[in-house]
């Protein structure tokens, strides 16, 4: 039996990157320096340049990246952080680990933080200083609108671009509005490592200095710990592989994802399945291709049908973040707040299905995915 469509991405990627990856490993091994060395500095410089930022600091993962950003920006214990209820749990967990309290505001039809609702929330809660918006699915939030919120309310913004590094809004790029940007190199990301990794990007030398200190135990000098930091350093092996094997292919992989997305958008024709709309002016990088079934009770039927047809589809994400059990400890006050009813986020959590969109997919496989969706009869 052939493997399901959507399960062979890493094997196919390895056949493309094997030679460059092994050469990068050999270079690090021969150099004899494995942590905070020249390979990391070189990758950080290359990443900052391609993303249009002044500086990049490699860290252990995307969650740590958000936490370090919030701490570098001066989040105080118990402060509320306006954020989205529809994302990977790492977004909320990073806020909590940094000492903050998530304040969830609903999403729009595209699954992005509803910036109009965010404005209304901020009008009511003038004490809120922090915002962690997520560029979800590989789409870009309305950056001009986000910039107006920053200016009108004096917000300190950490853009979560774990799914959308390289995306933009018209002439702007993710990271152009927030004081800091956090991203992830988890293997499934558009720019992924062979394991965990992440980075922090900023144009502020002072924030970059703070981030570098916090990732390395809070050191300001060898064995001088000015703050309680983390052990969160992107190692030399991952940095070398990212720079030598992944980064040169990144634009091509994103372009391929865009072609697959275009084929899906043109080819999906089912009364019960609708692609989630991309924000109007987003230059998306299509980390995921989300669709919504007409009714929550139909989702499992579609997932089962696609699997029967040889297609692996996934769900991102089955629970809105404020509904996660760990945010409601038994006998204790909840760990987060919500503004409004969050109806849109909960609807998408109940109805969303992600079709395969990894850049390794062949044209025939894309056609097979479209045929499988089209043949679904609940």
Helices and strands as residue ranges (DSSP letters): H 9-31, H 38-51, E 55-59, H 62-72, E 80-84, H 89-97, E 101-105, H 115-124, E 130-132, G 136-138, H 143-153, E 156-160, E 168-169, E 172-173, E 180-184, E 198-202, H 205-215, E 219-221, E 224-225, H 236-241, I 242-246, H 247-267, E 273-275, E 282-283, E 289-293, G 296-298, H 299-308, G 321-323, G 325-327, E 337-339, H 343-351, E 352-355, H 363-374
